[in-house]
Amino acid sequence: MAVNAFDQLVAACGEAGTWPLNLTRKNQLKRILGRYQRQLGEDEKRLFITKGASVELWEARVGFDQRDSFSILTSTFCCGRKIHAAVICQSLNLPNSTRAWDSSSFWPRFISADHSRAALNCTPQMFRYICSYQQISPIFIDMLASFGTQYRRMGFHCASFSQDDLHKPLKPSLLQIDEIGRSDWELRHCYKLNGIELSDFDQKWTMRQTAIYHSFDMGNGRAFWLSIKANDEIRDRVRDGTQCLETMKAHNLNTPGTSFEACLETHLIPLDWCAEGWRWYIDTVESRIREVFHKIKSYPLDPAAGEPDPPQQLARALSMPLFNRRESTMSLIPGKKRTQTLPVQFASAVKARMSSRQSDKEKLNEPDSELEPDNIPPQRLETTHERYENISKRLEMMRTFSFSEFQKLNDVASKLKEAKLAMALNTGVLRDIRGYYEALVASSTFPSEIRQVCSSTAAFEQFVQRTSSLEKHLEAECMRADALIALVQDGITLYNSILESYNTEVNKFFALSGHDISKRMEDSAMRMEAVTDSMYDIARQTARDSSSMHVITFFTLTFFSTPILSTPDTTNPQSWNINNELLLLFFKICVPMMFVTVTAWYLYLRKTWFRRNTAVSDGEDVEASAGMRAG
């Protein structure tokens, strides 16, 4: 004996906790349905709340209790008890008896949340019960993944369209449920869209999402909607549509054709929502881009153009020695002569060394010397000072380009890419919906009654045109987003150029500062060298005086005896008894000896001076050649 379809529905509602395995008419494999069930079980703690839930139910009834209007109810039913036919009717505000539906109906369901990252105001039992009674396709579970409690954004603005139609059987079947007005031919599809809205909290643009499930009974025109959105925007728009749009008013939902027209009009509500706001959002982002980009473009990327080049001797002066290397003052007498202690040899060595110092000093005092700071032209000092001022001004100007500006550009680029992704995905969903209905209406099995009504009112053509217009609008906004992304990339490139220019100016500033420091060190070294030269002069004078004293002392001790030197102090010259012969003999002996001694010393010192001068000249030639190679 065949089981009645209504009894199967009652049994499915009694086993609502097993949805979607309890579907009376399945289009998927059992293992696929089991996967959907496990996925919903894993996410139900995040998706739903456990108490205090409420689902808003709308019903459009025509001819029932003489009311042609919408009934808006808030359902708080629970599936904790055994379900039977009376409970089904009571839960859905139907008469407590089965009856044949003689008119079409329009049934929206709205599930909301406290905010965009909060759990839905629905318990898992309520959701499964609604899905079981309405025989909702399990493909809708995929649309719920990005809803519920979230600490981090999930889904990344995913948008998609899926359909799972229940086609009309070729042979008459027992799938019709006449008790509640259901036929065996039903359209079932769902889609998820992303939109941009102004937040009520801080009046900032925020991306929001909505999921829509829709089924349409092709036999009697009965329509069901399940809308999931955190706020009440879609619900309020549907309410306005039922009051303002003639197609969606309750008294016009009396035939399958007019109900189909109302469904097309209802589809346009979330489709319009997903295409709205992007223009103003992109305008807001563009204003932020222009603000930063104007500051970047106003800065000259080549501020040093037209300025004189830095001194050509900068690197050379930094690499040159501060003064020529010379021998230490402690090594005045080279080689073995250093061990000799004769005063005359010491004096000659000092004289030779000081002559070398004097020649070096004359070289340093030449007009063409590059190391003498007093000889630097006044124009060069002025140019260097101006370069300091210009670099300081540019560095002060560059300080306005903080790292936060660079972060702002990257943040804007990320927002534009997210917006473009959301709009592109929305465009794909709109294209899929339009293609789905175009194929449906063009099908040979499409009811002629509905086609005739749509042709007479041009409702379907208007739906296709408006959908195509929304697609073009989103594509145009995507092109704007692409242009702004390219503009942001140019701004980032310019910002990197400014950072490189900033580093260049800083390095240039430190180079000039280092050059000035080296010049001051060079001046200090020159002053030390001048002090050293004066010390050499003092040493030379001292050596000369010492040599004279030593020579006088030597001749005195050698050629004059003590009695002769002491006689004038103790005797009267008139009492001297001079022996002319002995005096003549004394002069004959001493004068030639003195002449020979002086001549010998002169020859010896001349030979020593010649060697010293030759050694000093050779050393100067070596230093001069080394300096030329270094220059």
Summary of the structure (lengths in Angstrom):
residues: 631
radius of gyration: 54.5
end to end distance: 115.0
largest distance: 184.6
contacts: 1787
relative contact order: 0.08
helix: 62%
strand: 11%
